[in-house]
Amino acid sequence: MSYPGVRPRRLRGTAAMRRLVAENRVSPAELVLPLFVREGLPEPRPIPSLPGVMQHSRESLRKAAAEAVAAGVGGLMLFGVPQQRDPEGSAGTDPRGVLNVAIGDVVAEVGDSTVVMSDLCLDEFTDHGHCGVLAADGTVDNDATLVRYSEMALVQAAAGAHVLGLSGMMDGQVQAVRRALDAAGHEQVAILAYAAKYASACYGPFRDAVESTLEGDRQTYQQHPANSREALREVALDVAEGADIVMVKPALPYLDVIAAVRDAVQVPVAAYQVSGEYAMVEAAAANGWLDRERVVAETLTSIRRAGAQIILTYWATEAARALR
């Protein structure tokens, strides 16, 4: 008996046909590679909870940056791990601090052939591990932290960063940094606002990567996982304050939020496929429980399909090579 109806399977019969009619594609130029550089390392050091990811030395960081650019990766996000930390996060505003030196190294290596981004937050530099300075009662002092962020922004811009990634989730952080940059003549430095950064359990391996000293949690400033309308409010505030790009973090648990943000704004939307997302796939693949390459491609496609046109992922270089 012949089925007389519509046959959608006609468009799935061959790889060439599926490729022709694909609604979404991930491009290497849309991928951003997070990179960690640790002060004083003579050679790169593996991060056990992030298989294949390293804490870099200055020399190996330049090499990894060049390899990513050669693969076609669209951007690099730099994180610094200092040897010494204090309550104010002084290493973050020291022009000779590990992150600021690394920005200069990478810009010298790759120039304008990719977008060099830097993490603008205090958590890697404070001895208490919070994303801001603390008040006398131990809470994070929002407005005092804005002063420190503005100081960090000027040092990172002077080092050559093209984009500053404001990841601390402080109220008013975009406005404070934008004003500081403009007043100092850095009008061309762009702001990537971590506009909807959730208080997620998926950040554990990242905290290993930056040797986090955090005690407690960040639930008083990062967003509650139950809320999506709140994310749209945060995004709207950041756009109004001057954000050039907005980001949702993590990615896979918040695909609905990515889609909602994409519909709500006219600026580019980014998503961070965070360390826990990466580590879960790598662990399952190591046990033979899934096809690693297919799952990597599928997860990246799902983030792109949800509406993110910029994806931060630890697979960026590998994925870019595969896509090319």
Secondary structure, 3 states (H helix, E strand, C coil): CCCCCCCHHHHHCCHHHHHHHCCCCCCHHHEEEEEEEECCCCCCEECCCCCCCEEECHHHHHHHHHHHHHHCCCEEEEEEECCCCECCCHHHCCCCCHHHHHHHHHHHHHCCCCEEEEEECCCCCECCCCCCCECCCCCECHHHHHHHHHHHHHHHHHHCCCEEEECCCCCCHHHHHHHHHHHCCCCCCEEEEEEEEECCHHHHHHHHHCCCCCCCCCCCCCECCCCCHHHHHHHHHHHHHCCCEEEEECCHHHHHHHHHHHHHCCCCEEEECCHHHHHHHHHHHHCCCCCHHHHHHHHHHHHHHHCCCEEECCCHHHHHHHHC
